[in-house]
């Protein structure tokens, strides 16, 4: 079912239950309905952020077992696709794919292929090969921008065109035709992990749940009152304020914003969302982009590509691949 946007300004924080990490706050559940079934939750650090999983089930043991499996999946995706781990598929590719083809797992190869399709459809606005730029800016540890002489050689290179990926039944092979390429799947791997976690929960008989990894969320089924989940999108300016509220049933919602990982310098906010054309953080008047779609992997990449665009511009870009997606841009 396609998610719908509710009239955000009429929803106050008091109408929302305080659970949800990162960009979202999830709608309150009536207390009477809580007593009819178990509400099991886990919060854990993963993929450079926090994951919060909320499962509704009639059996406590079944709910906990389902959560265990979902968490194992998220941790596996981090182990195989993190650029920070030299032993991950991405770490090994970044170390050796410019010299020789590097064998990687099939799952990672599929995600890289999907990322390259997004790069193609967005004209490189989404680029999974900007790892060198991400490393240079390192916004989690910097307090001033890098020298322009270091940034300029990376700008407008279209590094995604220098990634060659083959996918087979038993795995994949990745090659770089440019030694400057470094893969960074930060704009798509979280969404992929959420999709796999949701698939696992369904296989375990869970029909109503929230899987939220930072700004990547999937709302399974509906809320206990029979209606959609109410997902409050936090304001990019005030952590305690809700900018808009979405009504979501069996759909993904992903937000990319410049407020989660950033530093301030000379009145400007430098953040982790790199513009491949400039080789620097994308400075824009709009500070977050939220995409609602049927799956989280696509919504994740779409929100990254659409960041900084107006709502109409973002919708045109995203709808090239996701015809039923809804885009919300916030200033």
QUIVEN-V370388 format. One record per residue. RES is the residue in three letters. PHI is phi as a letter, one per 30 degrees, with the letter a starting at -180 (none if undefined). OMEGA is omega in whole degrees, -180 to 180 (999 if undefined). Layout:
res = [RES	RES]
phi = [PHI	PHI]
omega = [OMEGA	OMEGA]
//
This chain:
res = [UNK	UNK	UNK	UNK	UNK	UNK	UNK	UNK	UNK	UNK	UNK	UNK	UNK	UNK	UNK	UNK	UNK	UNK	UNK	UNK	UNK	UNK	UNK	UNK	UNK	UNK	UNK	UNK	UNK	UNK	UNK	UNK	UNK	UNK	UNK	UNK	UNK	UNK	UNK	UNK	UNK	UNK	UNK	UNK	UNK	UNK	UNK	UNK	UNK	UNK	UNK	UNK	UNK	UNK	UNK	UNK	UNK	UNK	UNK	UNK	UNK	UNK	UNK	UNK	UNK	UNK	UNK	UNK	UNK	UNK	UNK	UNK	UNK	UNK	UNK	UNK	UNK	UNK	UNK	UNK	UNK	UNK	UNK	UNK	UNK	UNK	UNK	UNK	UNK	UNK	UNK	UNK	UNK	UNK	UNK	UNK	UNK	UNK	UNK	UNK	UNK	UNK	UNK	UNK	UNK	UNK	UNK	UNK	UNK	UNK	UNK	UNK	UNK	UNK	UNK	UNK	UNK	UNK	UNK	UNK	UNK	UNK	UNK	UNK	UNK	UNK	UNK	UNK	UNK	UNK	UNK	UNK	UNK	UNK	UNK	UNK	UNK	UNK	UNK	UNK	UNK	UNK	UNK	UNK	UNK	UNK	UNK	UNK	UNK	UNK	UNK	UNK	UNK	UNK	UNK	UNK	UNK	UNK	UNK	UNK	UNK	UNK	UNK	UNK	UNK	UNK	UNK	UNK	UNK	UNK	UNK	UNK	UNK	UNK	UNK	UNK	UNK	UNK	UNK	UNK	UNK	UNK	UNK	UNK	UNK	UNK	UNK	UNK	UNK	UNK	UNK	UNK	UNK	UNK	UNK	UNK	UNK	UNK	UNK	UNK	UNK	UNK	UNK	UNK	UNK	UNK	UNK	UNK	UNK	UNK	UNK	UNK	UNK	UNK	UNK	UNK	UNK	UNK	UNK	UNK	UNK	UNK	UNK	UNK	UNK	UNK	UNK	UNK	UNK	UNK	UNK	UNK	UNK	UNK	UNK	UNK	UNK	UNK	UNK	UNK	UNK	UNK	UNK	UNK	UNK	UNK	UNK	UNK	UNK	UNK	UNK	UNK	UNK	UNK	UNK	UNK	UNK	UNK	UNK	UNK	UNK	UNK	UNK	UNK	UNK	UNK	UNK	UNK	UNK	UNK	UNK	UNK	UNK	UNK	UNK	UNK	UNK	UNK	UNK	UNK	UNK	UNK	UNK	UNK	UNK	UNK	UNK	UNK	UNK	UNK	UNK	UNK	UNK	UNK	UNK	UNK	UNK	UNK	UNK	UNK	UNK	UNK	UNK	UNK	UNK	UNK	UNK	UNK	UNK	UNK	UNK	UNK	UNK	UNK	UNK	UNK	UNK	UNK	UNK	UNK	UNK	UNK	UNK	UNK	UNK	UNK	UNK	UNK	UNK	UNK	UNK]
phi = [none	d	d	b	c	c	d	e	e	d	c	c	d	d	d	c	d	d	b	k	c	i	d	b	b	c	e	d	c	e	e	d	d	d	d	d	a	d	c	c	b	b	b	a	d	a	h	i	b	c	c	b	c	b	b	c	a	d	b	d	d	d	d	d	d	d	d	e	d	d	d	e	d	d	d	d	d	d	d	c	c	d	d	d	c	d	c	d	e	d	e	d	d	d	d	b	d	d	c	b	d	c	d	b	d	d	d	d	d	d	d	d	d	d	d	d	d	d	d	d	d	c	i	i	d	c	b	d	c	c	e	d	d	d	d	d	d	h	d	d	b	d	b	b	d	d	d	e	d	d	d	e	d	c	d	i	d	h	e	e	d	c	c	c	b	c	b	b	d	c	l	a	b	b	b	c	c	b	d	d	d	b	d	b	c	d	c	b	d	d	d	d	d	d	e	d	d	d	e	d	e	d	d	d	i	d	c	b	a	b	c	b	c	i	c	c	b	b	c	d	i	b	d	d	d	j	c	d	d	c	c	d	c	d	d	d	c	b	d	c	c	c	d	a	b	c	c	b	b	h	a	c	b	b	b	c	b	c	c	d	b	a	b	c	b	h	i	c	c	c	b	d	d	d	c	d	d	c	i	b	e	d	d	b	d	c	c	a	b	c	b	c	a	d	b	d	d	d	d	d	d	d	d	d	d	d	e	j	d	d	e	d	d	d	d	d	d	d	d	d	c	c	d	c	d	c	c	b	c	b	d]
omega = [-179	179	-180	180	179	179	-174	-174	-178	-180	180	180	-179	180	-178	177	-177	164	-170	-179	177	-170	-168	168	-173	-175	-177	176	179	-175	-179	-179	177	-175	-178	-179	180	170	-177	-177	170	172	-175	174	178	175	177	180	176	174	172	179	179	-176	176	-175	178	-176	-177	-178	180	179	-179	179	178	178	178	-179	180	178	177	-180	180	179	177	178	177	-179	-174	-171	179	176	-178	-179	-180	-179	178	175	-179	177	-180	178	-179	179	-170	-173	176	178	-177	172	-179	178	179	179	-178	-178	178	180	179	180	177	179	178	179	179	175	176	177	179	-174	180	-179	179	176	167	-178	-179	-176	-179	-177	179	177	180	179	-179	-177	173	-169	179	-177	-178	171	175	180	174	178	-179	179	177	-178	-171	-178	-178	-172	173	-175	-178	-174	-179	179	-178	178	178	-178	171	-178	177	-178	-176	-179	-180	177	179	177	174	177	178	-177	179	-177	169	180	174	-177	-178	-179	-178	-175	178	179	177	179	178	180	180	178	178	178	179	-180	178	-180	178	176	178	179	-179	-177	171	172	-173	178	-176	180	180	-172	169	177	-180	178	178	179	-174	-180	177	179	178	170	175	-176	178	178	-177	175	176	-178	-175	-175	-178	-177	177	-175	179	-179	-179	174	-169	175	179	-179	180	175	180	179	170	-179	-177	-174	-174	-180	-175	168	180	177	-179	175	180	178	177	-168	-172	-177	-173	172	-177	-179	-178	-176	-176	175	-178	180	-174	178	179	-167	172	178	-180	180	174	-177	-177	179	-171	-180	180	180	179	180	-179	180	177	-179	-174	-176	177	179	171	-178	-179	179	-179	180	179	180	-175	-175	171	180	-177	-171	-178	-179	176	-177	176	178	-178	-180	999]
//
